[in-house]
Amino acid sequence: ASAVIKRYVDLGNALNATALNAIGTRYLCLLNATELNMIDSNSLKLASLNPSACSQLTKDILYTKAKRAFSDQRNSPAYYELIEPYLGGAPAVDLRALSKDNVNMNISTFVKLRKDALMSLTPSEVQGLLGINLGDLAKWQNKSPVREWVQAQQQSELDELHIGLYGGTQEGYINIVTPKFPSPSSAPLGPVAMMLHLLPALLISFLMTSILS
């Protein structure tokens, strides 16, 4: 499929709506950055695609194009339905804007958002995004990426959501992730480590030689 798409593009054919629908969600992730950038934004208006399973780069490129394609619908209730499949590439600033629009985002869409964008959202902003689906957040609190988001929040702010989220930072404390190092018993002894291990015996031998001489 990748070879066919490449041949199609190399022959000078455009990745228009007809081509995108032929490629479909099934093969969308095969497009490389060069091919993705060749897509005319307006073609997305007539194509039915969902890049949620693709690489982050693919999602970022397509979100930018989708945002441009549907910009004329930004103040329409239909905007969210149009842009929703592409939100995996949305930056935090755009998610904050959506949080004010009563979009009632599904939890399945929420957990596929860009990790850096999701982590920067406050509990009140997440509440604005999820709306009537806020309660579903508790079902995900022990799974990534919701678990990491919860741990980064103040517990007092999570309590204000009244959905039973726990694991946030207590007032006056900060969460510190302690790096894990291999135990000395499991790490191989290099020349320096071996020398340090033998140093006491060497010192005793040296002292005894000095005394006897």
Phi and psi in degrees as a GROMACS rama.xvg file:
@    title "Ramachandran Plot"
@    xaxis  label "Phi"
@    yaxis  label "Psi"
@TYPE xy
-62.2288  -41.0285  SER-2
-66.1148  -38.7196  ALA-3
-64.7434  -44.5839  VAL-4
-62.1466  -44.0153  ILE-5
-62.2606  -43.5922  LYS-6
-62.2605  -40.9224  ARG-7
-60.1382  -45.8504  TYR-8
-69.8501  -41.0206  VAL-9
-62.3871  -25.7077  ASP-10
-80.5116  2.46092  LEU-11
89.7043  10.9856  GLY-12
-78.9004  146.383  ASN-13
-85.9622  146.408  ALA-14
-87.1116  71.9868  LEU-15
-88.3159  -171.395  ASN-16
-60.9788  -38.8794  ALA-17
-62.9199  -45.4023  THR-18
-65.6939  -41.645  ALA-19
-64.4996  -38.6809  LEU-20
-69.0366  -31.1525  ASN-21
-70.2332  -40.2321  ALA-22
-66.8164  -47.4326  ILE-23
65.7666  176.666  GLY-24
-62.3724  -30.8507  THR-25
-59.7873  -40.8175  ARG-26
-112.123  4.80975  TYR-27
-57.3044  -38.6337  LEU-28
-69.448  -10.0306  CYS-29
-79.4454  -17.1721  LEU-30
-68.4135  133.388  LEU-31
-86.7402  176.69  ASN-32
-59.9816  -40.5246  ALA-33
-61.8677  -44.6306  THR-34
-68.0815  -39.7597  GLU-35
-62.5321  -39.6422  LEU-36
-71.5886  -14.6707  ASN-37
-80.7223  -13.4296  MET-38
-69.9557  129.98  ILE-39
-76.0414  127.956  ASP-40
-52.9652  -39.856  SER-41
-64.9956  -20.2638  ASN-42
-65.9901  -26.8608  SER-43
-67.7166  -18.9529  LEU-44
-67.423  -26.5931  LYS-45
-110.517  5.46614  LEU-46
-109.627  148.764  ALA-47
-110.938  99.4181  SER-48
-131.148  154.403  LEU-49
-144.611  101.808  ASN-50
-88.4545  17  PRO-51
-61.1605  -23.473  SER-52
-94.6067  1.12368  ALA-53
-86.2748  177.407  CYS-54
-66.5207  161.707  SER-55
-63.2315  -36.072  GLN-56
-61.4706  -44.3077  LEU-57
-61.1611  -44.5747  THR-58
-65.2376  -37.715  LYS-59
-64.5733  -46.0143  ASP-60
-64.6166  -45.7776  ILE-61
-70.2457  -32.3413  LEU-62
-63.8294  -44.2006  TYR-63
-59.1192  -41.573  THR-64
-69.8115  -40.0811  LYS-65
-66.3253  -39.1562  ALA-66
-61.7453  -40.1569  LYS-67
-68.484  -41.081  ARG-68
-63.913  -38.7848  ALA-69
-101.793  14.7151  PHE-70
-60.6664  -29.5658  SER-71
-72.9319  -9.87151  ASP-72
-104.697  7.56641  GLN-73
-54.665  -35.5089  ARG-74
-96.1895  11.6964  ASN-75
-101.836  147.028  SER-76
-58.6802  -22.2262  PRO-77
-76.1046  -14.7441  ALA-78
-58.106  -45.265  TYR-79
-62.9813  -41.5287  TYR-80
-63.0763  -33.8411  GLU-81
-73.7626  -40.3828  LEU-82
-88.5907  -17.5497  ILE-83
-53.4197  -43.0702  GLU-84
-63.1068  -18.9755  PRO-85
-103.403  2.98858  TYR-86
-67.5568  -11.3695  LEU-87
-64.2879  -12.8029  GLY-88
-110.478  9.79926  GLY-89
-79.0234  134.512  ALA-90
-75.783  167.128  PRO-91
-59.8309  -37.8843  ALA-92
-61.8352  -35.8563  VAL-93
-74.9229  -33.4272  ASP-94
-67.6174  -36.7967  LEU-95
-64.3067  -38.0438  ARG-96
-64.7714  -41.2433  ALA-97
-66.5333  -29.6276  LEU-98
-64.6066  -16.4644  SER-99
-94.6116  0.098208  LYS-100
-105.711  7.3645  ASP-101
55.8118  54.7424  ASN-102
-87.0605  -17.3473  VAL-103
53.0528  58.0131  ASN-104
-62.834  138.194  MET-105
-72.2522  148.935  ASN-106
-63.3608  -30.9504  ILE-107
-64.8856  -32.0284  SER-108
-77.0214  -39.6455  THR-109
-60.326  -44.1313  PHE-110
-74.5165  -8.4231  VAL-111
-103.137  8.2143  LYS-112
-68.4478  161.072  LEU-113
-56.0097  132.086  ARG-114
-59.534  -44.4494  LYS-115
-66.1901  -35.2696  ASP-116
-69.5446  -44.5576  ALA-117
-61.0565  -44.0937  LEU-118
-65.4827  -21.3471  MET-119
-88.3256  -5.66682  SER-120
-80.2019  141.499  LEU-121
-85.1647  162.681  THR-122
-55.8518  -38.9195  PRO-123
-67.5253  -35.1679  SER-124
-69.3905  -38.9881  GLU-125
-64.5089  -39.4703  VAL-126
-61.0331  -40.5391  GLN-127
-65.2209  -35.8279  GLY-128
-70.8464  -48.9518  LEU-129
-79.0422  -32.2931  LEU-130
56.3726  -120.436  GLY-131
-68.34  -11.9776  ILE-132
-96.2824  9.54655  ASN-133
-58.0912  -37.6586  LEU-134
-59.3656  -26.0775  GLY-135
-68.0512  -18.0326  ASP-136
-62.1902  -35.1414  LEU-137
-64.5127  -29.5582  ALA-138
-70.4034  -18.2046  LYS-139
-106.391  3.28383  TRP-140
-66.5452  -15.263  GLN-141
-103.612  9.82371  ASN-142
-119.864  150.446  LYS-143
-74.951  143.504  SER-144
-93.9827  0.0796785  PRO-145
-63.4771  -38.1508  VAL-146
-57.3203  -46.6082  ARG-147
-66.9377  -36.66  GLU-148
-65.2  -44.1916  TRP-149
-60.1196  -44.431  VAL-150
-64.1077  -22.7831  GLN-151
-88.725  -4.71612  ALA-152
-99.7417  158.087  GLN-153
-73.138  132.108  GLN-154
-60.2351  -34.2838  GLN-155
-62.1321  -35.6206  SER-156
-74.1357  -35.308  GLU-157
-65.8981  -36.9928  LEU-158
-61.776  -30.4311  ASP-159
-68.8892  -14.459  GLU-160
-79.8404  -21.1791  LEU-161
58.4006  41.3474  HIS-162
-125.161  10.3247  ILE-163
82.1485  25.1592  GLY-164
-75.6442  138.146  LEU-165
-140.276  163.19  TYR-166
106.087  2.49584  GLY-167
-77.0445  176.517  GLY-168
-78.8889  131.285  THR-169
-76.2049  155.498  GLN-170
-58.8822  132.539  GLU-171
86.7581  -0.879804  GLY-172
-122.947  159.99  TYR-173
-129.574  147.128  ILE-174
-82.9792  126.32  ASN-175
-119.409  125.224  ILE-176
-90.1891  116.551  VAL-177
-84.4048  121.884  THR-178
-64.7374  145.317  PRO-179
-97.1408  128.251  LYS-180
-115.015  148.612  PHE-181
-64.3752  141.388  PRO-182
-68.1313  150.174  SER-183
-54.9998  -33.8586  PRO-184
-69.3676  -27.2803  SER-185
-93.1433  -14.5503  SER-186
-88.932  136.154  ALA-187
-68.4178  143.633  PRO-188
-83.749  119.016  LEU-189
-85.0486  -179.487  GLY-190
-56.7255  -41.9715  PRO-191
-66.3124  -44.0899  VAL-192
-62.4927  -39.7933  ALA-193
-64.4744  -38.9527  MET-194
-64.542  -41.5024  MET-195
-64.3934  -34.1967  LEU-196
-67.0398  -36.1941  HIS-197
-90.3526  -8.35971  LEU-198
-56.3126  -46.2658  LEU-199
-57.1234  -43.7807  PRO-200
-64.0391  -38.9005  ALA-201
-65.1703  -39.5676  LEU-202
-65.2963  -43.1913  LEU-203
-62.0035  -43.2587  ILE-204
-61.3  -41.2379  SER-205
-64.8376  -43.7547  PHE-206
-65.2028  -41.7448  LEU-207
-63.7642  -39.1923  MET-208
-64.7509  -39.7928  THR-209
-65.4207  -41.556  SER-210
-67.6515  -45.4688  ILE-211
-67.2641  -28.328  LEU-212
